[in-house]
Amino acid sequence: MSAWILWVIAAVGLAAGEVLTLSFFLGPLAMAAVLAAFVALVGGGLGFQLFAFIVGSLASLFLLRPLAVRHLRTPARLRTGTAALVGARALVLERVDADRGRVKLGGEEWSARSFFDDQVIEPGARVEVAKIEGATALVHEIGELGN
């Protein structure tokens, strides 16, 4: 069997392991195995293949892995969509209880419910968004969750 085929098989195995672990450790090794397969395909000897694999592994692990890990741990301020609203402050416009209410959130009016079933929040109070369910913000008074 040709060396490049063995490198491709190794790359596929490493990529499959990455999918199962999601650690972004095996993925860079799979990319390095693809590089080594290319070197083998163009006629590079075993020494060149191993050199390409080692250099490719180190480069991808030290350059790409930190970027991927940083991306996975995106801070809240960079979140988008409704995820960006969790933790945001809002102003109660209409009384908020377990069934209904209105808040001003991010310059827009939102339907709201209290995060705690027994809590009633009067207009003018400042609240924090604990969760978004559809188009409804579940809110609590600031300080209620240990803030």
N, C-alpha and C positions, 0 to 999 in steps of 0.2 A: 504494500500500500504506500502511496506517495506521502512524503512528509507533510505537504501542505494539507492533505486530507486529515491527517492526525491532528494538526493544529486547528483546523475548522471544527473537528469533533470536540476538541478540548474547549474551544471558544463557546460552542453551543452548550456544553455541559456547565461551564462557568456561568454563562448567561442564565441558564435555567436555575442554577443555584442562587443567583442574584434575585431572580423573581421570587423565589421561595423565602429568602431571608430579608430582602429589602434593606440591607446594611450598606449598600454601595461600596462593598469591598471586592466582591467577586466580579462585578461589572467591569471595573477598570482592568482586571486581569483578563477578562474575556476580550476586551479591546486590544490588549497587548498580544493575545493569542492570534487575533485576526492579523495584526501587523506581522507576526512571525510567519503566519501562513502565506502572506503576500511575499515575504522574503524568500520562503521556500519555493513558491510558485515561479519566481523570476530566476531561480537557480542558485540562490545563496546556500552555502553549506550549513551544516549543523551549528557550527560556531557562530555564524552570522545570525542564524535563526534564534539561538539562545540569547545572543547579545540584544537582538531586536525585542525579544520577549522581556528581558530584564529591564532594559531602558524604557520600553513602553509601559511596563508595570509601574516602575518607580515614578515616571513622569505623570501617568494618569492618577496614581494614588496620591501624589503630593500636590498636583495641580487641580485635578478635577474633583476629587473626593471632598476637599474642604468647601468648594463651591456648592456641591450638591447637598452636603450636610447643612450648610448655612441656609440654603434655599428651603430645606425641610423644616427648619426652625424659624420661619418667618415671624418677626415680631407682630404683635397685634396691630400696631399703627400702619402696617403695610397690607393688612388683610383687605379684601374687597368684598363687595356685595353685602349681604345681611350679616356675614361674619364680622365685618368691620363695625357693626353697630353694637355688638355685645360689649358691655362695659362703658358705653357712651352715656352721657348725662342728658336728661330730658326735663322738660317743664310740663307739669300736669295742667291741661286746659279744662278738662271735664273730669269730674270725680271718677277715680279708678277703683274698681273692686274686682272680685273674682270673675265677674261676668262681662264687664264693659268699662269703657273709659276712653279718653283721648289725651294724647301727649304731643308736644312739639319736640321733634327729634331731628337734628341735623337740618333745621330750617323747614321741615315738612311736618304736617299733621299725620299722626299714626293712630290707628286703633290700638287700645292697650287693655291689658288685664293685669291684676296684681299677681306677682310671682307666688306670694303666699295667699292661700285661699281665704284666710280670715282677716287680711289686711285691707283697709280702706284708706285711700290717699286723696286728700282734698285738693281742689284747684290751687295753683300757685306753688305747690310743693316741688322740690327738686328731687328727681328720681334717677336711678341707674338702670340700664337695660340689662337684665339677667339672661334673657333668651329671646329669640325671634321664632315665632311659630306662624308660618305663612306670612300674612301681612299684619300680624298683631305682635306688638312688643310686650313681653312679660317684664314688668318693672317692679322695683322695690325701692323703698325710701333709702336714701344714701345712709350708709352705716348699718343697715339691717343684716348684711352678710359678713360682718366683721370688718367693714371698711372704716 
